[in-house]
Amino acid sequence: MATFSPPSPKTNRRSFIELLTLLGIGGGALLRTRDVRAAVTTAQEAADKMPGAKPWPGMTYRTLGRTGFRASRLVYGCGAALAGKPNDRLLNVALEAGVNVFDVGYSGYYRNAERNLAAFAKQHRDQIFLISKAPVNVDADETVTAEVAKRAARSWTMLMDKSLTELDTEHVDAYYQMGANNPGVVRAEELYRAFEDAKAAGKVGYLGLSTHENAQSVLEAAVETGWYDLAMIAITPAGWYDWNKRQILAASEDMAHLQPLLARAREAGIGLVAMKVGRLLAGRRWGGGANGKVFDGYYDKPFLEADLSDFQRSYAYVLAHGMDVVNADIQDYAILKENFVAAATSEQYFTRAA
């Protein structure tokens, strides 16, 4: 049975009202569903609708490269969030607030996420930009011969077809080469022809990649080819995030010094999507790992004094320093709101545009 502590003497009126809401509305949801997360979400939503509650800011938008799509600066990352079960209620909260890009991935990694997104995506197909992705199964240091590239193209195409089946759709707006780490594959004409064939068949509109290993080399290769419309890169205020080591890549330049590369990518028509932005901070929330001050040295005093959490600060910074949008894994209402506020208000904290 869930238990709730009474407010401390320091609890303000707002927190007390939220607690009463949690006890009333959230408690009722808990009794009905036996789901603590659902109960907390119900209470938080109700608190945000109470008289005097501060409204969410209006979402801001950025054109995603040559796709021409005006994308919300927050991308709803559905992979991990929907791997276990659907959450149409939270997806609809995000959509109604102004989020219009939803990113998912193939079942071999994200289990049932595509299937759990399908009903929502079908219902709102004309309102959203839908992205999925799959790997090409080529090692980072593997020599990419014509035969290796043909094999990769066949595998990627097969996984794309499976994604369409899981999503119960004939078309996605973009499909990524997931976890791209081999520049040779990025440059492989066989992969590009596979995309062109899928596009001609009406399966996909735009080609993208996601990368959190060898990200700089991969992005440089994508720029050189002129083939890629979107690139989702693991980047932080301190520079490239190394997914394998769960730390900033050794010898990485910080984001301020990566501006020339990011500018070249944008000039090449590539829409830039940030990911893993706050992952280095996550240990503070879930135990172990880096603390919330790891990026503070990259911020000026006014930004450090802004009313933002450490996570929000990292998101706002990358959005103001070259990234068009940021992809966030959104598991519950509180995380949605936190990320939404950061994305929607990021431009307020910096005098120059991204």
C-alpha positions in Angstrom: 0.0 0.0 0.0 1.3 3.5 -0.9 1.9 5.8 2.0 2.3 9.6 1.9 4.1 11.8 4.4 2.5 15.0 5.6 4.0 18.3 4.4 6.8 19.8 6.4 6.4 23.2 8.0 8.5 24.6 5.1 6.1 23.3 2.4 4.6 26.2 0.5 0.9 26.6 -0.4 1.5 25.3 -4.0 3.1 22.1 -2.7 0.4 21.6 -0.2 -2.3 21.9 -2.9 -0.4 19.4 -5.0 -0.2 17.0 -2.1 -4.0 17.3 -1.5 -4.5 16.6 -5.2 -2.3 13.6 -5.1 -4.1 12.2 -2.1 -7.5 12.8 -3.8 -7.3 12.3 -7.5 -4.1 10.3 -7.5 -5.2 8.1 -4.7 -8.4 7.3 -6.6 -6.4 6.4 -9.7 -4.1 4.2 -7.6 -7.1 2.3 -6.2 -8.5 1.8 -9.6 -5.4 0.8 -11.5 -2.9 -0.4 -8.8 -0.4 1.6 -10.9 1.7 4.1 -8.8 3.1 5.8 -11.9 -0.4 6.3 -13.4 -1.6 7.7 -10.0 1.2 10.2 -9.8 0.7 11.2 -13.4 -3.0 11.8 -12.8 -2.2 13.9 -9.7 0.4 15.9 -11.5 -1.9 16.6 -14.5 -4.6 17.7 -12.1 -2.3 20.0 -10.2 -1.3 21.7 -13.5 -4.9 22.4 -14.2 -5.7 24.0 -10.9 -6.4 27.7 -10.6 -3.2 29.6 -10.2 -1.1 26.9 -11.7 1.7 28.2 -14.0 0.9 27.2 -17.6 3.3 25.3 -19.8 5.2 27.6 -22.2 4.3 27.6 -25.8 6.5 25.1 -27.8 9.0 26.6 -30.2 9.8 25.1 -33.6 12.7 24.7 -36.0 12.8 23.6 -39.7 14.5 20.2 -39.9 17.0 20.7 -42.7 15.8 20.1 -46.2 12.8 18.1 -45.0 11.1 21.4 -44.6 9.2 20.1 -41.6 8.6 22.6 -38.8 9.6 20.4 -35.9 9.0 20.9 -32.2 12.3 21.5 -30.5 11.5 18.5 -28.3 11.4 15.1 -29.9 9.5 12.4 -28.0 11.8 9.4 -27.8 9.5 6.5 -27.7 11.9 3.6 -27.8 12.7 2.8 -24.2 9.5 4.6 -23.1 7.2 2.3 -25.0 9.3 -0.9 -25.0 7.1 -2.5 -22.4 3.6 -1.1 -22.9 1.6 1.6 -24.7 1.2 5.0 -23.1 -1.2 6.8 -25.4 -2.4 9.1 -22.6 1.1 10.7 -22.2 1.7 10.8 -25.9 -1.5 12.7 -26.3 -0.5 15.2 -23.6 2.7 15.8 -25.5 0.9 16.2 -28.8 -1.7 18.6 -27.4 1.1 20.7 -25.8 2.8 21.0 -29.2 5.3 18.1 -29.6 5.0 16.8 -33.2 8.0 14.6 -33.7 8.0 11.0 -32.4 11.0 8.8 -32.7 11.1 5.0 -32.1 13.2 2.0 -33.2 13.2 -1.6 -34.4 11.9 -4.4 -32.2 15.3 -6.2 -32.0 16.4 -3.4 -29.6 13.3 -1.7 -28.4 11.1 -4.8 -28.0 7.5 -3.7 -28.5 7.9 0.0 -28.8 6.9 0.3 -32.5 3.9 -1.9 -31.9 3.0 0.2 -28.8 3.2 3.4 -30.8 1.2 2.2 -33.8 -2.3 3.1 -32.6 -1.3 6.6 -31.6 0.7 7.2 -34.8 -2.2 6.0 -37.0 -4.7 8.2 -35.2 -2.5 11.3 -35.6 -0.6 10.5 -38.8 -1.3 13.8 -40.5 -0.1 15.8 -37.5 3.2 14.2 -36.7 6.6 13.5 -38.1 7.3 9.7 -37.5 10.8 8.3 -37.3 12.1 4.8 -36.9 15.5 3.2 -37.2 17.5 0.0 -37.4 21.2 -0.9 -37.6 23.2 -2.2 -40.5 25.1 -4.8 -38.5 28.6 -3.8 -39.6 31.3 -3.3 -37.0 32.9 0.1 -36.5 36.4 -1.0 -37.7 35.2 -3.4 -40.4 36.4 -2.8 -44.0 33.4 -1.9 -46.1 33.7 -3.8 -49.3 31.0 -3.9 -52.0 29.8 -7.3 -50.6 29.7 -6.0 -47.0 27.7 -3.0 -48.2 25.3 -5.1 -50.1 24.7 -7.3 -47.1 24.2 -4.3 -44.9 21.7 -2.8 -47.3 19.7 -6.1 -47.5 19.6 -6.3 -43.7 18.6 -2.7 -43.2 15.9 -3.0 -45.8 14.5 -6.1 -44.2 14.4 -4.4 -40.8 12.7 -1.3 -42.3 10.0 -3.6 -43.7 9.6 -5.2 -40.3 9.3 -1.7 -38.7 6.5 -0.8 -41.1 4.7 -3.9 -40.1 5.1 -3.3 -36.4 4.0 0.3 -36.8 1.0 -0.9 -38.9 1.8 1.7 -41.6 3.0 1.8 -45.2 5.1 4.9 -44.7 7.4 6.6 -42.2 8.7 10.1 -42.6 12.3 9.2 -41.9 14.2 6.0 -41.3 17.7 6.1 -39.7 20.8 4.0 -40.0 20.8 3.3 -36.2 24.0 3.4 -34.2 26.0 4.4 -37.2 29.7 4.1 -36.3 31.5 3.2 -39.6 32.1 6.1 -42.0 32.5 3.5 -44.8 29.0 2.4 -44.4 27.7 6.0 -44.3 29.4 6.5 -47.6 28.3 3.2 -49.2 26.3 3.7 -52.4 24.6 0.4 -51.8 22.9 1.7 -48.6 21.9 4.9 -50.4 20.4 2.9 -53.3 18.4 0.8 -50.7 17.0 4.0 -49.3 16.1 5.4 -52.8 14.4 2.1 -53.6 12.4 2.3 -50.4 11.5 6.0 -51.1 10.4 5.2 -54.6 8.1 2.4 -53.1 6.5 5.0 -50.8 7.9 3.4 -47.6 10.0 6.4 -46.4 10.5 10.1 -47.1 13.9 11.0 -45.7 17.2 9.3 -44.8 18.9 9.8 -41.5 21.4 8.3 -39.1 21.9 8.1 -35.4 25.4 7.9 -33.9 27.0 7.7 -30.5 30.3 6.2 -31.5 32.8 7.8 -33.9 30.2 10.5 -34.2 32.4 13.2 -35.6 33.7 11.0 -38.4 30.3 9.7 -39.1 28.8 13.2 -39.3 31.6 14.4 -41.5 31.0 11.4 -43.9 27.3 12.2 -44.0 28.1 15.8 -44.9 30.4 14.7 -47.7 27.9 12.5 -49.3 25.0 15.0 -49.5 22.6 12.1 -49.0 21.4 12.5 -45.5 18.5 14.6 -44.4 18.8 14.0 -40.6 21.5 13.2 -38.1 20.8 12.3 -34.5 24.1 12.7 -32.6 25.1 12.0 -29.0 26.3 15.5 -27.9 26.6 17.5 -24.7 27.8 20.9 -23.7 31.2 19.3 -23.1 31.3 17.6 -26.5 30.7 14.2 -27.9 29.2 11.6 -25.5 30.9 8.2 -25.6 28.1 5.6 -25.2 30.5 2.7 -24.7 32.3 4.3 -21.8 29.4 6.4 -20.5 31.5 9.5 -20.4 32.6 12.4 -22.6 34.7 11.2 -25.4 38.4 11.5 -24.6 40.0 14.6 -26.3 36.6 15.8 -27.5 36.3 19.5 -28.2 33.5 21.1 -26.3 30.3 22.1 -28.1 31.4 25.7 -28.6 34.4 24.5 -30.6 32.3 22.0 -32.6 30.3 24.9 -34.2 32.1 24.8 -37.6 31.2 21.1 -38.1 27.6 21.6 -37.0 27.4 24.6 -39.4 28.7 22.6 -42.3 26.1 19.9 -41.5 23.3 22.5 -41.5 24.6 24.0 -44.8 24.5 20.5 -46.3 20.7 20.4 -45.5 21.0 18.1 -42.5 18.6 18.6 -39.7 20.5 18.1 -36.4 18.9 16.1 -33.6 20.7 16.0 -30.2 20.5 12.9 -28.1 22.1 11.6 -24.8 22.4 15.2 -23.8 21.8 14.7 -20.1 22.8 11.0 -19.8 26.0 11.9 -18.0 23.8 13.6 -15.3 21.4 10.6 -15.0 23.6 8.9 -12.3 22.7 11.7 -9.9 19.0 10.8 -10.3 19.2 7.0 -10.3 22.3 6.4 -8.2 26.0 6.5 -8.9 27.6 8.3 -11.8 28.4 12.0 -12.4 26.8 14.8 -10.4 24.7 17.6 -11.7 27.5 20.1 -11.9 29.6 18.3 -14.6 28.6 20.9 -17.3 28.6 24.0 -15.1 32.0 25.1 -16.4 30.6 25.7 -19.8 27.8 28.0 -18.6 28.0 31.7 -17.9 26.7 33.2 -14.6 23.3 34.3 -15.8 22.5 30.9 -17.3 23.7 29.2 -14.1 21.3 31.4 -12.1 18.3 30.6 -14.4 15.5 28.7 -12.8 16.3 25.4 -14.5 17.3 21.9 -13.4 20.6 20.5 -14.4 18.9 18.4 -17.1 17.0 21.4 -18.4 20.2 23.5 -18.5 22.0 20.9 -20.7 19.0 20.7 -23.1 18.6 24.4 -23.4 22.4 24.8 -24.0 22.7 22.4 -26.9 19.5 23.8 -28.5 21.1 27.3 -28.4 24.4 26.1 -29.8 23.7 24.4 -33.1 21.2 21.7 -32.6 17.8 22.0 -34.2 15.9 19.7 -31.8 16.6 17.4 -28.9 15.4 13.8 -28.5 14.5 12.8 -24.9 13.4 9.5 -23.5 10.1 10.4 -21.8 8.9 7.9 -19.3 6.3 9.9 -17.3 4.5 13.2 -17.0 7.1 14.9 -14.8 9.9 14.1 -17.3 7.8 15.3 -20.2 7.1 18.6 -18.5 10.7 19.1 -17.5 12.0 18.4 -21.0 9.3 20.4 -22.6 10.0 23.5 -20.6 13.7 23.4 -21.4 13.1 22.9 -25.2 10.4 25.6 -25.4 12.3 28.3 -23.5 15.9 27.5 -24.6 16.2 30.6 -26.8 15.4 32.9 -23.8 18.7 32.3 -22.1 21.1 33.2 -25.0 21.5 36.4 -27.0 22.5 34.7 -30.2 20.3 32.3 -32.3 21.4 28.7 -32.9 
